[in-house]
Amino acid sequence: MNTQSENTHENEYVKIDKRVEQIIKKTVTYLTIFDKKHIREEILKAYHFARDAHEWQYRLSGDPYISHPVDATRILLSLNPDMYTIQACILHDVVEDTEKTLEDIEAIFWKEVAFLCWWMEKLSKVRYTWEDRNVWSLRKMFIAMAQDLRVVFIKLSDRIHNMRTLKFHPKKHKRQRIALETLNIYAPIADRLGLFGLKNSLEEECFKILHPKSYKKLKKELKEMKESRELFMKHAEAEIMKVLDTDPDLVYKIDYRVKSLYSIFKKMQKKWLENPKSLYDIFWIRIIVTDIEDCYKVLGMTHNHWTPLPQRFKDYIALPKPNWYKSLHTTVVGLLKKNQKQPAEIQIKTFEMMEYAEIWVAAHFEYKEKGSKISDDISWVKDLKDLTESLENNDFMTSLKIDVFNDRIFVFTPKWESINLPSWSTPIDFAYHLHSDLGDHISIAKVNSSVYPLDKELHNGDIIEIVTDKNRAPNPFWLSFVKTSKARSRIRSFLKKEDKEMHRERGREVMNRYLEKSEMWLLDKDFSLLKVIDGRSLNIEERFQLLEQVGNFSITPSNLMKRILRSTQWSILKTKKVSPSTLHVKQLDNWESEKRIIVWWDKDLEYKLCYCCRRRIPQRIVGHINAKGIITIHNRICKVLESVNKQRLLPAYLEWYEQSSILADIKLIITNKIWILYRITQIIMEMWMNIEEIHSQKLPSGEVEVILLMRILEYDYLLVDRLIERIHLQLEEDLISKTVRSMKW
């Protein structure tokens, strides 16, 4: 290697050496159980060991590889870690990326340092392939966290620095995959541990990669708002000081914090806003006092001088968050004289609460002579170890009490391959996620070994088996409930590709099966049976069109059969066993005797009859699927249904029964928002329901009454309650104060 290259190499290390000195300087300020000389020696020992191990290794940025563990350690220092953790962070990539072993580390450093490095090497093998993650990887993460939280601290610091340098990776899809993994796995863990600074850093870096245009736009808008925000804060602080200074014994501090960019972005999306100026809680005022008694004293003073908003008050001191976050949150109006209507969010906490809010779990470490151990007051973290080790795989996801993932679910194939899907996904979404052919030919879904409705939502931890039938094809109705764009796109593509000839051929086959079952001659080459329909004579092309409609599901074969029977052309039917003069009566009797029931639009599903239907099957029936997958048919007014889970009801009807339509009337009392009516109609469209009429009027309370009239098939009456449930789930609860529904049969 030439001298110039060696000089450049040495110059690169000069900058990194300075950063190591910064680590030493910062560690000395809080790790007071050791003297400065000892701290310096231990940190330099780890640094030199790692630097020698990574010699001549470079990152994609062009920097020496050692720069990564050093910068990750600088991030870690925000948590005030012990010496073991600092050394392990500097050494965390040595075992994975160099010839050095854990035995080499243990020979020079403490055994505990080697233990932390061992876990980091294990976690480095966890991979998140786009939206796929297996249960063992999750268990590794949580077991590691339960055994020693310091592993997670190092992993989060490592991930933040990797995210900050991810822009140097040449492959866009790889950058997006890593950002998605970070957003779905690491940021929620940081949030759950109360490490909000790390969480915000992770989310912002993901935001840059996954939504670059929105990130730049929002950052520019916030920069433009900075002057007005600081002016607001200056006047607000002056008004608050006037009130608090009336108590000469009160010791306090006032400042403000701005929400993270990603939090603002998510809130704007949720509220359908184009500009952050429309958010009144984009930042909050923070009043910090000495003790809890002063917190409630300040709360009383603020509420006495300004009007509080009842829905916006939260007492996290009396009822702390699961990660033990404590504070009083309130929103008041009238704080500024020049803008009496401007809401202001105020958080009141003690100095100790503020420290814990920044590095909550890390603040619970008790430093000892050689290192530190975690305090006993966060036993929920330790419980994770027992939970993950005692549960079988199929129980792990459903029993895990920490809500890490939002808006996503993890489900499994029978071989325990994990699939990550959007919430509300159905077995059909699952099937299409695995393979298009699997979705195209899905016949039955079994969830946790039981037959499961194809349009019912899946839940975390479900084990799904798909049973296919090569003769099955996508049903247009599926478009009303599938969640994923892949499933929706594939269904539409399949239906679009089926040309007229395929529809007509399928229509001919379906009609011939009905005719054969009814003991009639099959269709001849001229389709004479369809010559006269509804009193009108049809040409050959129009007869083809009728068969095409049967083939593309526009009309049912049973409906067409009844239109044929109502015609006067009995002589052309030429039944095998029944004379034309008695055909009408005999044929209807034949249908009535069979009364085959269609459950969930599937004529092949097995079922049994409830006692309410055994003597005579009523026209208005409904199916119910129990936990074992057994389907029972009930009269809709059956008393048995009063105690069942309404989510397990399935639409059912008699195959030969001509379905009428009903008018569903839904009345909503909602908050008057610009976007809310659009969102409601979008939900209705997603469920593939049609609005016949819509009326709205503003009420004296300021709310809006919206009346929706929708015509649906009689057996689809269950859709109404499911629509209402989805509206409530997808909109904030405080936006809907009342819901009333009625149906006219």
Residue, then its C-alpha position, 0 to 999 in steps of 0.5 A: m500500500n502506498t504512503q499517500s493512501e496510508n496518510t489518508h487512512e491516518n487522517e481519517y482516524v484523527k476525526i474519529d479519535k476526536r469523537v472518542e474523546q467526546i465520548i470520554k468527556k461525556t461519560v465522566t460527567y455522569l459515571t461518577i463511580f469511576d475516576k476519569k483515568h479509569i473511564r478513559e482507559e476502558i473506553l480507549k481499550a474498547y476503541h483500539f480493539a475495535r479499530d484494529a479488528h475493523e482495519w481497512q473496512y469501509r462503509l458505503s459512505g466511504d468512511p472507515y467502518i469504525s466510525h459507525p460503532v463510535d457514532a452509535t455510541r455517541i447516540l447511546l450516551s443520551l441514555n447515560p449507559d454504564m461502562y459495560t454498555i459503552q464498551a459493548c456498543i463500540l465492539h458490537d460489530v466485531v464478532e459479526d464482521t471480523e475474525k475476532t471471536l467472543e472468546d477474544i472479547e471475553a479474554i480482554f473485557w468483562k464477561e458481561v461485555a461479551f454477553l452483550c456482544w453475543w446478543m447483538e450478534k444474534l440480533s444481527k441475523v434478524r431480517y425483515t423482508w419487506e413485510d415478512r417477519n417470523v415469530w422466532s425473530l420477534r421472540k429473540m427481540f423480546i427475550a433479549m429485551a427481557q434478559d438485558l435491556r442494554v442490548v436493546f439500547i445498543k440496537l436502537s443506537d446502532r439502528i439510528h446511525n444506520m438510518r442516518t447513513l442509509k442515503f449512501h445505499p445505492k439500492k432504493h428498494k433496500r433503503q425502503r425495506i430497512a426504513l419499513e423495518t425500522l418504522n414497524i419494529y424498532a420505533p414502536i419498541a423505543d416508544r414502548l420503553g419510553l425512549f422518546g428521543l430515540k423513537n423520534s429520531l428513528e421515525e424522522e429518518c424513516f420519514k425522509i426515506l419513505h415519504p421524501k416529498s412530504y418530508k421536505k414540504l413539511k419541514k419547509e412549512l414548519k420553518e416558515m411557522k417558526e417566527s410566529r410560533e416563537l412569538f406565540m410562545k413569548h406572549a403565552e409565557a408572559e401570561i402564564m408567568k403573571v398567573l404563577d407569580t401570584d404564588p411566591d413559593l412556587v418554583y417553576k420553569i416554562d418552555y415548549r416542545v414541538k411535535s416530531l415531524y413524523s407525528i405531525f405528518k401522521k396527524m395531518q393524514k388522519k385529519w385530512l389536512e394539507n397544512p400544519k397551520s390547521l393543527y392547534d397542538i403542533f407544539w405544547i407549553r411545558i410547565i415544570v415544577t418541584d413536586i406532584e403537589d405543585c403539579y395539581k396546584v398549577l393545574g388549578m391555577t391554569h383552569n381558574h384563569w383560562t377555559p379548559l377543553p373537557q375532552r383534552f384533559k389527561d391525568y397521567i400522574a394518577l393513571p400513568k401510561p404503561n411505560w410509567y410516563k407521568s404528567l398532567h395534560t390539558t388544553v385551554v382557550g383564552l390564554l392570549k388576549k389578542n386571540q381568545k379562541q386559540p387553543a393552547e396545550i399545556q403539560i405540567k410535570t415535575f423535574e424528575m418526571m421530565e427526566y424520566a420522560e426523556i430516557w425513562v427505562a434508562a433512568h431506572f438503572e442503579y449504578k454499582e461498583k462495576g456496572s449497573k442493574i435495572s431497578d425492580d419497579i419495571s417488572w413488566v419488562k422482566d415478565l416478557k422473558d417468562l412469557t416468550e419462553s413459556l408459550e408455544n408459537n401459536d400463542f405468542m402473538t395473541s398473548l403478548k400484551i405489549d401493543v407494538f404494532n399499529d395498523r398491521i397484523f401478523v398471521f401465519t401459514p401452517k408452516w409458521e411463515s409469518i405474513n404481515l398484512p394491514s388490519w381488517s385483512t381477510p383470508i382472501d387478502f392472505a391468499y393473494h399475498l402468498h400467490s395469485d393462483l392461491g387467491d384465484h382458486i380459494s374455496i375454503a379458509k381454515v383459521n386456527s383449524s376451523v372453517y372461517p368466513l372468507d370476508k371476516e377479518l383476521h387477527n394477530g397470531d391466526i394460523i391460516e390454511i387455504v383450501t383451493d379448488k381449480n374450478r373456483a374463480p374470483n367472485p366480483f363481490w370480493l371487491s367489497f371487502v378485500k383490504t390489500s391493493k394486491a388482492r383488489s388488483r388481481i380480482r379486477s384483472f381476472l374478471k377483466k381478462e375473461d372475455k365475452e366468449m368465456h362468459r358465454e361459455r360459462g353461462r351456457e354450462v351453468m344454465n345446462r346444469y340447472l336444466e339437467k337438475s330440473e329434468m329439462w332438455l339442455l340448451d340447443k344450438d339456437f338457445s330456443l329456450l331463451k327465444v321469448i323472455d319477459g314477453r319479448s322475442l329475442n334474436i340470437e345475439e340477445r340470447f347470447q347476451l343473457l348467457e353472458q350475464v349469467g356467466n359474468f355474475s350479472i344475473t343468477p341462473s335461478n332468476l333467469m329460470k323464473r323468467i323463462l317459467r313466466s313466459t308462454q313458450w312452454s312447447i319449446l321446453k320439451t321436458k324429459k319426464v314432465s308434460p308442458s301442461t304440468l311443467h310449471v307446477k311440477q317444476l316449482d314443487n321440485w325446487e321447493s322440495e330441495k330448498r338448497i341453502i346458499v351460505w356465504w354465497d357458497k352452495d358447497l358449504e356444509y350446514k345443519l338446521c336449527y330447531c327453528c327451521r327443521r319443520r319449515i325453512p323460512q324465507r328470512i334465514v341467516g347462518h352462524i359459524n361457531a368456534k369449531g367451524i360448524i355452520t347452523i342455519h337459523n330463522r332471523i328471529c330465532k332466540v338462539l341468536e340473541s346470545v351469539n357473537k353477531q360477528r359470526l353471522l353469515p348471510a344465507y338464502l334459499e337457492w331458488y328464492e328470488q331475492s328482494s331488496i330492502l332500504a337501509d336508513i342510517k342516521l349519524i350525528i357527527t362533528n362538523k368537519i370538512w372532510i368527514l362526509y367524504r371519509i364516510t362515503q369512502i368507507i361505504m364505497e370500500m364496502w361496495m355499497n350504493i347510496e340512493e339518497i343522502h341528506s344532511q342538516k346542521l343541528p343547533s348544537g353545531e353538529v351535523e345530522v347525516i341520513l344515508l339511504m341505501r338499497i341492498l339485497e335482502y340477505d345482505y342486511l348484515l352489511v348495515d351493522r358492519l358498515i356502522e361498526r367500520i365507520h366507528l372504528q375508522l373515525e375518531e370516537d369523539l367525532i360521532s355522538k349518535t348512530v341510529r339505523s333502521m331497515k324497511w323490508 
